[in-house]
Amino acid sequence: MGQAVQFRSLPLMAILLGVVAIVAIACGSSSSGSEPTTVPPTQTPDVSALQQQLDLARSVWEQNRPVSYELVLSPNCFFCAFNDTDVKIIVTDNEVVRAFDINTGEPFLIDRGRITMTVDEMFDWIQTALDNPETKRVIELEYDSELRFPTTVSIDERVGATDTTLFMAITEFREFTESDQPQIIADLEAARTRWAANMPGSYSFDITWSCFCSYEGNITRVGVEGDRVVSAVDPATGAARGQENGGPSVSFGDLFSQLSDALDESAARVLDVEFEADIGYPMSASIDQQVGAGDATISYRITNFKPGTQITDLERLRSELDSAMFRWFDSGSQSYEFVFRWECFCLPEVVTPVRVRVEGGRIVSTVNTVTGEPIMAPDGLEYRTVSDLFGWISERIARNPEFVALEFDTTSGYPISARFNPIIRLFDDEQAFFIEDLEPLDIHEELQTRLDDARALWASAAPANYSYRFNWQCFCIQDFTALVTVAVEDGRVTSVIRVEDGEPVSDQFRDDFVTVDELFDRIQDAIDRSAASIRAEFDPDTGLPTEVFIDSDVRIADEEIGWNASAVTELE
């Protein structure tokens, strides 16, 4: 802690599996020196005697209770999540105003029950055990010799059950008094000097407030330029924070001034403060703004300090985007539908959820999910395929926005949401989109039926030996796309002759000409690969696939291929 104050060390007892081991810890002349009351496991506790001790101790405590104090509470039990956690608790006006793990510095939830007790609540806990001797059993009690607060408490919460003993020890206790303030003033001035010497031109940080207020527990990411706050946002969503949900928008200069004002004001008191060791900014503080008044203490904790107002790690996001794009393209999804929604400061019709249908990598319909009617995309906010949305995200990241939040589907990689805020200090320029209910489509179902029927027709009507005319349709050399006559005997291609000059095709292309059965196989393969687009026409009498066009991937240029087939003739 920045205050470097001395704590009063108190005795600590530990019990394990119902066997009480008492270890007295004495630190100088401030040790309490009081004798503990310990009840052996086989002995029935004298509830009356324990009650007298409790009443006497509580009376002394209530007569001498400090307005503000802090303590370190160390629990030990076999059935609780907070076992062996040392928690510093700050209390003012008999209310816990701040609690944090002294090992990690992380805030501790005040509503976690006994782990964030005031001294009075510890008395209440002991009283509850004494009031219910049939179900609870007080094993050990020890009180401070001066203020008489409980320093060691061990209670079996469920008599007869196993491992239900809860042990609590107050290992450190300090009353806040006016004598603390000079040390805090010295620490403040030293920290302010370090900050003035090291303050970056711009910076950002997360601040979490603890108070009796509407923004209790909310995290706000603050951006500062010079010593002027330029942004205050929710770090999870990028949405702007206001006083009502984010607390005061403050720079570190403001926090230094707040501490100085509290130290100068006789009615206020700085209870606790910690400064960063190297550059001096205030990492946490608790201030009683009106000593003696209820609910007047405010606390905060600073985390995630970064020089510069760029509050998003764009390099990390680029890496995540590349990984998600790879998963999406690797999935081969080109036909699907999803619900898409823009979020912006726009007209209601712009942010209406829309069901987008994509077939073969192209949008074929956009439908208002509320009315079921087709809807046109607004100017500048076109509806996009998933592949195009990846491009849109990449383009926005390239502009170096101050805030970006992206979420991708963990399996196929499509973007579930994307949020952008180009310049946080400007209002109404945020933009986001959301994708829900993405489902793949089987767009070749009708073609599969027609293919099966045509194949069956060919199998029943085709001669064993036959010839047919054929030419490829593609971005290929002329020798490959020339019209030819293909002869098939006993299920094998026996010749491929160019119609134009009666010459065989070159050996280079000979194996590219196949039987009609293999043409059916090529169509089936395209269906199985979920090709982006397949068009096929079949002869109604023979089933021959007469006109076929296959575009495997709309993202690749000039890889389309097709053919024309006709004039089936039986060979002798």
Helices and strands as residue ranges (DSSP letters): E 8-9, E 14-16, E 19-21, G 28-30, E 37-38, H 47-64, E 68-77, E 87-92, E 95-101, G 113-116, H 119-131, E 137-143, E 150-156, E 165-175, G 178-180, H 181-198, E 202-210, E 219-225, E 228-233, H 243-246, H 252-264, E 269-275, E 282-288, E 297-307, H 314-331, E 336-344, E 354-359, E 362-368, H 386-398, E 403-408, E 415-421, E 431-440, H 445-461, E 466-474, H 478-481, E 484-489, E 492-498, G 510-512, H 516-528, E 533-538, E 545-551, E 561-570
